[in-house]
Amino acid sequence: MIKFLLVFLGGGLGAMLRYFISSHLAEKMGTFPIGTLTVNIIGNFLMGVLFEIFLTKEILKSDMLNVFFTVGFLGGFTSLSAFSAETLELMHHGEMTYALINILATFSTALISCAAGWTLVQKLF
């Protein structure tokens, strides 16, 4: 039962931070959904960091922290559903170039940033 509470709390905090970053950047950028792209890059980088730490580093092998941060916080922080809705909205408004850029940028940077976080932890520890 405690794990469900950790997911709930972490997810709420992650979602609040995602909303803050996304709405702040949306005011600055206009049409292109840079806020969602930004949180997905940050979130995937952090997932790589945490993935490596929780799997291989004895100092932080905590199932409770893992659930709180990876399932809860990063699950609430990253936003594949927001990406999907924003991409469809771009397509609906005939912004096919922006939609394609968003698709390519989101998936390529997700993999790159997750690998970068993972590699960073391997190099530091």
N, C-alpha and C positions, 0 to 999 in steps of 0.2 A: 504493500500500500504506500510505503514511503517513496518508492520510485515514481509512482503516479503523481504524487505531490511535487517531486523534484522536476518532473517533466512539465507540469502545470506552471510552476514558478519560473523555471528557465524559459519556457516558451513565451510566457507573458512578457518577461524582460526583453527577450530577443525581438518579439514583435513590436514592442514599444520603440526600441532603438531603430529597427528597420523603418518604421513609420516616420520617426524624426529625421533620419538621414534622407530617405526618399522624398519626403515633402520639402525639405530644405533645398535639395538639389533640383527638384522639379521646378521650383520658383525661379531658379537661375538659368535653366536650360531650355525650357519651352517644350517642343514637340518630342524630342528623343528622350526615352525613359532612362536617363543616366543614373537616377537614384537606385532603381532596381538592379541595374548592371553593377553599380558600385557595391551594394550590399552583397550581391552574389559573389563578387570577386573577393571581398573581405571575408565573407562567410566560408567560402571554399578554401581560402588560405588558412583560416583558423581551423577548419576541419582537418586539413593536412597536418597542421601542428599537433592538434589534440589526438588525432589518429595515431601518430607516431609515439607521442608521449604515453598514452594510455595502453598501447600494445607492448611497448618495449622498455619503458623506463620504470624501474622499480620504485623510484621516489613518488610516483603518482599513479600507481596501479590501484585506483579506487573505482569500483563499480558505480558508487553513488555519484562521484564527480563526473564520471563518464556519461551517465544518464542525464545529469543536470545540464552539462555543457553541450554534448553532441546531439542528443535527441531533443532536449528541451530548448536551450538557448539558441543553438544554431538552427534547429528545426523551425523555430519561430522567427529567427533573424533572416535566413535566406528565403527566397520567395519565388519558387518556380511557378506557382499559380499566378502571381502578379506578372511575371514575365509572359506567361501565356496570354493573359487578358490584354496586356499592353501591346503585345505583338499582333493579336487579332484586331485590336482597335486601330493600329497603324494600317493594317491591310484594309480594314473597312473604310478608312478615309483615303485610300489610294496611295498611301505612303509606302509602296512596296520596297523601295531602296532602304528606307529606315528599318522596315520590318526584317529584311534580309541581313542588314548589318547587325541588328539586335540579336537575331538568331545565331549568326556566326560568332559574334563577340561574346555572347553569353556562354555558349558551349565551349569555345576554345579557351576563354579566360577561366572558366570553372575548372577545367582540367589542369591548366597551367598553374593557377594559384594554389590549388590543392597539392599538386606535386611540389611546388615551391615551399609550402609550409612543411610538408613531410621531409623534404631534403634539408631544410634549415635545421630542424630538430636533430636529424642524423648527424649533421656537421658540428653542431654545438655540443652535443653530449656524446 
